[in-house]
Amino acid sequence: MRRERLIDLAIPLVVFVLTLLLMGLPEATESGREGRNLDALGVLLAALTSAPLLLVRHRPLVAFMLSTSASTVIYALDYPPGPPIGPTVALFFVALTAAETRLRRWLTPLVVVGFFSVHVAAYGLSQNMFPDGEILLGIIFWGVTWIVGERTRHRRERIRELEERAQRAEREAEQDRQLAAAEERTRIARDLHDSAGHAINVILVQAGAARLLQDQDPAGARAALGTIETVARETLGEIDRLVGTLRDQQAGASVEPPQSLDALESLVARHRAAGLDVDVRVRGSRRRVPASVASAAYRIVQESLTNAARYGTGHADVGLSFGQGELAIFVRNPTAGDQTGNGANGHGIVGMRERAALLGGSLQVGRKGRRFRVLARLPYGGEDE
């Protein structure tokens, strides 16, 4: 703001000094006589043609009209002719300012042409001649000034537009980063829930088995404790990886989901060791699917088996169907009484729904008779990893 004020003061001051220099150096006119010498009235008119330039930043058209009016009087009183510096500078700022309304767009050229005509006419009357050469020079001089002002305005507008576009792109990028971070945190929360829920369920079953077998079957009790140790170690390792992902998010680091369909056999084996009878069937040609689909499929099967072990009667059927464009997952288990797992609103089933929805798929859960069923469809477009 301080720099702008200094510029606003410097412009009229410089114009005033240059106008006085031109008026103080009389030269022969075309009529063969000298122009009027500089006097107190000339100094006042020079000030009047310069002072309106204080308004060029906010009222450029008003400044042009006032400055040109004073300059017209200078020419009419036969002061030495010269380029009308004040009106020219004001005209540059008029061209530099965009016309906001239709009236302004029509009014500005009319005002400029009108004051130009009066200005030239005053010069012609003072010289008692038709100013044909002055008209041509004035059109060129003011025309070039107008073009330079407009080109400067267009350049500023382009720069301003580019700056706004860059700021908008930066804001959108920041929003995308925040959204991606939120989605990553949600994914990690789902993975933590699935891993911890599965591990706790297996540990609970094996701990109960170890307690019951510690006297009658010490070897079986030791095997159950070994399973607990293995599950706890694997789960801790997975939790460490997930927590590490959270810590590395600020640095832009990311890791692929640690579990996929490749670990399905070990998952089934772990549940079988925990006492759940799992029957797995695969239909279609087994193929490698995108990592996101494989991870979601693993988590859905893991959560379904965890619910089957917790609320079922000890048996579960798992089916995988590899189609041309989607992977279908089917898990069914008998339930004890009216229990149906987590229920439609449980965190586990909500997590499975979210995983399927993120991939553009679907999840259906429900109880038919004494069997609880989970059916998930995960599209992958037929593309391999």
N, C-alpha and C positions, 0 to 999 in steps of 0.2 A: 504493500500500500504506500509506503514512503517513497519507493522508487517511482510508482505511478504518479504521485503528486508532483515530484520533481520534474518528470517528463511533461506533465500538464502545464507546469509553469514555464518550462524552458521553451516549449513550442511557440507560444505567443511572443515571448521575449525575443527570440531569434528572428521571427517574422517582423517584429517591430523594427529591429535594428536594420535588417535588409531593406525594408520599405523606406526607411529614412535615407539610407545610402543611395537608393535609386532616385528618390525625389530630390536629393541634394546635388545631383550631378546632371544639370540640365543639358540637353543636346538639341540640335536644330531639328525642327519638325519638318514635315513634308511641305508645309506652306512657306518655309524659309524663315520663320521667326522662332525665337527662343521660347521655351515653355516658361511657366510661372516659377519663380524662385521659391525655395522652401522658406516658409514662415511659420508663425505660431499656429495658424489654421492648418497648415500642412502637417505639422507635428500632431495636432489633435486628430486629424483624419487618419494619420498613420496609426495612432493608438486605437482609433475606433475600428480600423480594419484588422487589427491584431488581437484586441481584447476578446472578441467573441470566440476565439479559438480555445478559450478556457472551457468552453462547453462542448468541444468536439467529441469527447468520450461518451457523453450521455445524450446530447442534443446536437448531433452533427448537422442536420438540415437547418436548424435555427441558426447555428453558428455560420453556416454558409450564407444564409440570407442576410444576416447582419453584416458580415464581412464584405460581401459583394456590394451591398448598399453603400457602405463607406467608400469602397474602391471606385464605385460609379461616380460618386461626388468628386473624388480625386481626379478622375479622367475628365469630368465635365468642367472642372475649374482650370483645366489646361496645365496641370502640373506635368513635369516631364513623363512621357510614357515609359512603360516598362511592364514586365510580366506581373500580373496581379497575384502576388505571393500569398496573401492571406486567403482570398477566395480559392486559390488552387489547393492549398493545404486543407481547407475545409471540405473541398470537393473530394479529396482523397479519402477523408474519413467518412463522408457520405457513402461513397462506394464501398468502403470497408464494413459498413453496417448493413446487416441483412434487413430486408423489408419484411416485417412480420405479417402485414395485412395486405389485402388486395388494393385498398385505397392508397396505402403507402407506396405500393409498387407503381401505381399510376401517377400519384402526386409528385413523387421525387423527380422523375424525368421532366415533367412539365415545369416544375419550379426551376430546375437547372437551366433548361432551355430559355425560359422566360427571363431570368436574371442575366443570362449570357447575352440575350438580345438587347436588353436595356443597357448593359455595360458597354457593348460595342456601339450602340446608338449614341450614348453619351460621348464617347470618344470621337465619333464622326461629327457630331454637332460642334464639339470644341475645336476641331480642325477645319470645319466648314468644307467637308469632303465626304465621299462615300468610302467607308473603310473596307474595301474588298479584300485587300491583303491581310488586314487585321482579323477579319472574319475567318479567313482560311487558317491563319496561324493560331487563332483562338480555338477553332475546332480541333486542330491537331493537338495543341497543347493540353486542352482540357480533356479531349478524347483519350490521349495517352494516360493522363492522370486517372481517369475513370477506369480504364482497363487495368492499370496497375493495382488500383484499390480493390477491384473485383477479384482479380487473380490472387491477391493477398488474402482476401476474405475466404475464397474457396480453399486455399491451401490451409488456412487456420481451421476451417470446418472439417477438412479431411483429417488433419492431425487430431482434432478433438474427437472425431468419430473413431479414429483408430485407438486413441487412448481409452475411450469409453468401451470399445469392443474388447480391448485387452483387459480392462478392469472387470468387465462382465465375464470374460473367459476365465479370469483368475477366480472370481467368485464361484462360478459354476464348477471349476476344478476343485476348489476347496469343499464345495458341497458334495461333489462326487467322492472326494477322499473321506469326508465324514461318513457318507453313506456306506462306502466300502468298509470303513472301520467298524461301523455298527453291524453290518452284515457279518463281518468276520468274528466279531464278539458273539453274535448270536449263534454262529456255527460252532464256535468253541464251547459256548454254554451247552449246546445240544450234545456235543461230543463228550463233554465232562459228565453230563447227566447219564448218557448211555453207558459210558465206561464205568463210572462209579456204581451205577445201579446194577449193572451186570456183575461186577466184581463183588459187591456186597452180597448179592443173592447167592453166588457160588460159594463165597466164604461162609455164609450162614448155613447153607446146606451141609458143606463139608465139616464145619465145626460141630454141627449136630451129629453127623455120622461118626466123627472121631470120639465124641463124648460117649456115644452109645457102644462103640466098638472097643473102647480102650481096655476093657477087661476080657471080653470074649474073643476078640480078634485084634491083637496088638498090631499085626502087620497091616490090616485094613485101616486102623486108626492112623498109623504112620503114613500110609498112602494118602489119606484124606488131608493130613497136615501138610504133606508135600504139595498137594494140589492148592491148598490155601496159600502156601508160600509162593508158588509159581504165579498164581493169579494176582496176588498182591504185588509181586515184583513187576509183572507186566503192566499192571494198571498204574503203578507209580511212575514207570517209565513213560507211559502215554500221557499221564497228567503233566509230567515234567516237560514233554514236548509241547503240549498245548499252552502251558504257562509261559514257556519260552517264546512262543509265537506272540503272546500278548506283550511281552517285554520288548520284542523286536519290531513291533508295529510302528513305533515312532521313527525307526531307521528305515522303514519301507520293506522290511524283510517279511517273508511269508514261507510257509512250508506246506507241502501237499498233505492231505489227510493221511494219517499213518496206517489206517486199516482199509482194506478193500476186499473184493471177492476172493482174492488170493488167500486170505486168512480165514475163509469160511470153514474149511475143513478143521482147522485147529479150534475154531469157535464151537463147532458141533462136537468135536472130541472132548472139549472141556465140559460141555453140558452132559455128555454121556457119562463122563467120569463122575459128574456130580449126581448121577442117578436119573437123569431125564432121558427117556428113550426117544431118540430123534431119527426120523426116517427122511432122507433127502432124495428128491427126484429131480432130474434135469431133462428138460425137453428142448428139442432143437439143437442146432450145432453151437456148442459153447464157443464164444468168441470173446475177444478183448474189447471191452467197452470203455468209453471215456472215464477218466479218474473220478469225476464228480458223480457219475452214475454208479460206478463200482463202490465208492465210499458210502453213498446213500443206501444202496442195496444191502451192504454189510450191516449198517446201523439199524436198518429196519428189521433184518433177520435177528440181529442181536437183541433188540428191544422186545421183539415178539417171543423169542425163546426165554428171555428173562421173565416175561409175564407168564409164559406157559409153566415155567418151573415154580414160580411163586404161587400161582392161583390154580394151576391145572392138576391133573391126576397122575402126572408122570410120563405123558406121551405127547409128542408133537410131530406133525407132518410139515415138511418144508418142500416147496416146489419152485423151481426156477425155469422160466420159459423164455428162450432167446428168439425173438422174432426179427423181422427185417428192420423194423424201426423202433422197437421198444423191448424192454426187459420187464416181464411180469413176474411178480413175487407172490407166492401163496403160502401162508402159514396157518395151520389149523391145529387146535388142541382141545381135548375134552376138559370141561371145567367141573369143579366140585361145587355142587349145589347151584346157587344163583350167582356166584362170583364170575365176573367177566373181565378180569385183568384190571387195568387202570381205569377202565371206563372211557367213554367218548371224550371226556374232558380232562383226562389225566395228562400230566406233563409228558410222559413217554409217547402217548399217541399223538399229542399235539406236536411234539418234535418230529414224529414220522410224517405227519401231514405237511409240516413246513418243508421237510426235505423233498418230498414228492412235488410240492407246489413250486419250489425254486427251480426244479428241472422241467416244469411244464407238465408234470404228470398228475396222478391222482392216487388217493388212498381210500379204501373202503374197509371199515371195521364193523363187526356186528356179531351178535350171538344168535345161532340157529340151534334150537333145542338145547342140548348140553355141550355144544361145541362153539368155541370162540374162533372167529376167522379174521384174517388180515389179508387183504388183496391190494397190492401196490402195482402201479404201471408207471415205468420210468422210460420216457422216450429218449432216444439218442440219435435218431435220424439215419441210422445205418452206417454211421462213421465209426471207424475204429480209433483206438487211442493213437 
